[in-house]
Amino acid sequence: MKKAGLYFILLGLIFVACKVIKKDGHKKDRTSLYQISGTPVRALDYKEHKKYILDYEVLKSYNVSDSDVIKLDKILSSDSLIMTVNHRSCEFSPAYALKWSSGKVILISLTPCAKIRVMKKATDTVVVNDLKEHSELEQWVLNTASK
Amino acid sequence: MKTIIFILSLTIFCSVKTCFGQSFYEVKWTGNDAVNYKGFLIYNSDNDALMRVAFTVNGVYKVAEYKVTSKYFTTADGINYYLMNGENATVVYNGNNQAYSADKFLFADLDSQHHFKNLYAYDENDLAKSNLAELMRPATWRALDPKADFTEPYIHEFYGTYEHNYTALVSLINTPKEFNSTSSNAKLYLVIVANTLDNSIGTGCEVDRRKLVNEMNSIARSLNISVEEHDIYGTDFGKDNVLNAIDALHPSSDDIVMFFYRGHGFRWNDQKSAWPDMSTRISSYDPFTYVSLDDVYSKIVSKGARLNLVFGDLCNSNVGIDKPEVTNQGTNSLQSNFYPDADKLKKLFLYSKGNLMSVAASPGEVSWTSAYDGGFFTSSFFESLHAEIGALSGSGSWKNIIISTINKAKYKSQYGCSTCSVQNGEYYISPELGDQ
């Protein structure tokens, strides 16, 4: 009798754990990579059947594998990725966009004018910082886009 | 011999790093050998500073000298430092073949205002030791005002009376030569175009714009000449206003025209000219517009002023497309630590004749700007200008200024910024101006 009670408690715990895991699975922040046009378009000038990310027209989308996401997370967690003090005097013209299902967006322009704009939520002010030349992020984007 | 810790006030360090021209600093410390050292630094720029150190050993008074170069650097764990690196020291007074290890000063503990609170130093010998941190010694540091702090005996602590620098430094004790006796009818036409609203380089552009306005107006006041200023920035930044400002210039044959652009730049895939184009839109949502720096130079020179100076602190990197066939282009007195020589200043602005054009980057290169100190090229221009008209150096030559500007900007991109690519710059100077 005592054993049966423990058995049911164990089953109950497993059930709860599975629900938690399933719930977490739904929360997974999916990552997408897009090639975009370098010039933004005002929302009023959007064209039908076109897709836009932060006013930049999406030209192409790419699959991002789980292993690519792991690599990307590691690259983005690096403290030395972004240059905040020194900037190149060239105009930001992004070529790729990274978009997360949580709403976060990163726009990236490539070497020789490697820059980055990070937008975590819609109310963020526009700040463009510089990336190191041929940074790991740039390499990741080019590799992922070439697959 | 000496490993040093400096405790600095924020403002003192600020004046070391962000101010330009010939500035003077005194540093004192006691070495591990119990010898008291007193240093006198003449600072022109990060790659141009001269230290004299006076000390007494066994009752013999000695003076050592070495050059100092400086740079920011960041360690792998993200800690920022600023190193003033002394090299190739010699004992210039009572040497008796004695060697001296040049001192190295390390500024540390950066605060949120981008100022260092502390300074540590060591010398070449200490570098080889494993207990470098323990060898560091405290010191005091202060900026010197020649009028308040210089006396002949004080200067004589570091320089012999027979040396040029002694005479030049002593000359700074008295009021600088009277500039206002100048009787020139020359007028300075100053055109500054700065993309101060840009969300990447706008802050640095604003730093440079203010510096340009203050400096050039100060120089004009010193020379007692008038200024017609066209300051295009903020929401006024744009192609039409740039072209209108140039059209509005009507210089006489004795006048000076100075055009300075601070903003984004680029070159076309198929561009032959070495000179970049200026991007003249504020927002990336606006139609793309640009003005060729080459065209600006031609238009300005055609107006016939005595001296034409065109500068561009902008990128010269390839924009990735060919040029389209048809486009839709629709204060104050001189700073307290700046001690100009009147004759050199007059030579540059009142007696020089010819044309000069220079840009921050060679074809294919980007130019760099700091949010705190402004463009590497622009800040280097001021450092070079001040050095060229300083009491201790220079001869009042535009050619020297522009070569020095390009070299200093290159140094900053190469050594002052660990992640920047090198910018080499370009210049053209007309033969008559180059020979002056």
HADDOCK unambig.tbl for C-alpha pairs under 7 A between the chains (distance, minus, plus):
assign (segid A and resid 39 and name CA) (segid B and resid 284 and name CA) 6.47 0.50 0.50
assign (segid A and resid 39 and name CA) (segid B and resid 285 and name CA) 6.93 0.50 0.50
assign (segid A and resid 40 and name CA) (segid B and resid 284 and name CA) 6.63 0.50 0.50
assign (segid A and resid 40 and name CA) (segid B and resid 285 and name CA) 5.62 0.50 0.50
assign (segid A and resid 41 and name CA) (segid B and resid 285 and name CA) 6.26 0.50 0.50
assign (segid A and resid 42 and name CA) (segid B and resid 285 and name CA) 6.85 0.50 0.50
assign (segid A and resid 85 and name CA) (segid B and resid 370 and name CA) 5.52 0.50 0.50
assign (segid A and resid 85 and name CA) (segid B and resid 371 and name CA) 5.45 0.50 0.50
assign (segid A and resid 86 and name CA) (segid B and resid 368 and name CA) 6.46 0.50 0.50
assign (segid A and resid 86 and name CA) (segid B and resid 369 and name CA) 5.47 0.50 0.50
assign (segid A and resid 86 and name CA) (segid B and resid 370 and name CA) 4.38 0.50 0.50
assign (segid A and resid 86 and name CA) (segid B and resid 371 and name CA) 6.38 0.50 0.50
assign (segid A and resid 87 and name CA) (segid B and resid 200 and name CA) 6.82 0.50 0.50
assign (segid A and resid 87 and name CA) (segid B and resid 201 and name CA) 6.26 0.50 0.50
assign (segid A and resid 87 and name CA) (segid B and resid 368 and name CA) 5.46 0.50 0.50
assign (segid A and resid 87 and name CA) (segid B and resid 369 and name CA) 5.17 0.50 0.50
assign (segid A and resid 87 and name CA) (segid B and resid 370 and name CA) 6.26 0.50 0.50
assign (segid A and resid 88 and name CA) (segid B and resid 366 and name CA) 5.99 0.50 0.50
assign (segid A and resid 88 and name CA) (segid B and resid 367 and name CA) 5.58 0.50 0.50
assign (segid A and resid 88 and name CA) (segid B and resid 368 and name CA) 4.56 0.50 0.50
assign (segid A and resid 88 and name CA) (segid B and resid 369 and name CA) 6.25 0.50 0.50
assign (segid A and resid 89 and name CA) (segid B and resid 201 and name CA) 6.64 0.50 0.50
assign (segid A and resid 89 and name CA) (segid B and resid 263 and name CA) 6.13 0.50 0.50
assign (segid A and resid 89 and name CA) (segid B and resid 264 and name CA) 4.68 0.50 0.50
assign (segid A and resid 89 and name CA) (segid B and resid 265 and name CA) 6.47 0.50 0.50
assign (segid A and resid 89 and name CA) (segid B and resid 314 and name CA) 5.31 0.50 0.50
assign (segid A and resid 89 and name CA) (segid B and resid 315 and name CA) 5.14 0.50 0.50
assign (segid A and resid 89 and name CA) (segid B and resid 366 and name CA) 6.56 0.50 0.50
assign (segid A and resid 89 and name CA) (segid B and resid 367 and name CA) 5.58 0.50 0.50
assign (segid A and resid 89 and name CA) (segid B and resid 368 and name CA) 5.96 0.50 0.50
assign (segid A and resid 89 and name CA) (segid B and resid 369 and name CA) 6.79 0.50 0.50
assign (segid A and resid 90 and name CA) (segid B and resid 264 and name CA) 4.58 0.50 0.50
assign (segid A and resid 90 and name CA) (segid B and resid 265 and name CA) 5.56 0.50 0.50
assign (segid A and resid 90 and name CA) (segid B and resid 266 and name CA) 6.70 0.50 0.50
assign (segid A and resid 90 and name CA) (segid B and resid 315 and name CA) 5.55 0.50 0.50
assign (segid A and resid 90 and name CA) (segid B and resid 366 and name CA) 6.97 0.50 0.50
assign (segid A and resid 91 and name CA) (segid B and resid 264 and name CA) 5.63 0.50 0.50
assign (segid A and resid 112 and name CA) (segid B and resid 317 and name CA) 6.97 0.50 0.50
assign (segid A and resid 126 and name CA) (segid B and resid 199 and name CA) 6.65 0.50 0.50
assign (segid A and resid 127 and name CA) (segid B and resid 199 and name CA) 5.58 0.50 0.50
assign (segid A and resid 127 and name CA) (segid B and resid 200 and name CA) 6.56 0.50 0.50
assign (segid A and resid 128 and name CA) (segid B and resid 199 and name CA) 6.00 0.50 0.50
assign (segid A and resid 128 and name CA) (segid B and resid 200 and name CA) 4.97 0.50 0.50
assign (segid A and resid 129 and name CA) (segid B and resid 200 and name CA) 6.15 0.50 0.50
assign (segid A and resid 132 and name CA) (segid B and resid 419 and name CA) 5.99 0.50 0.50
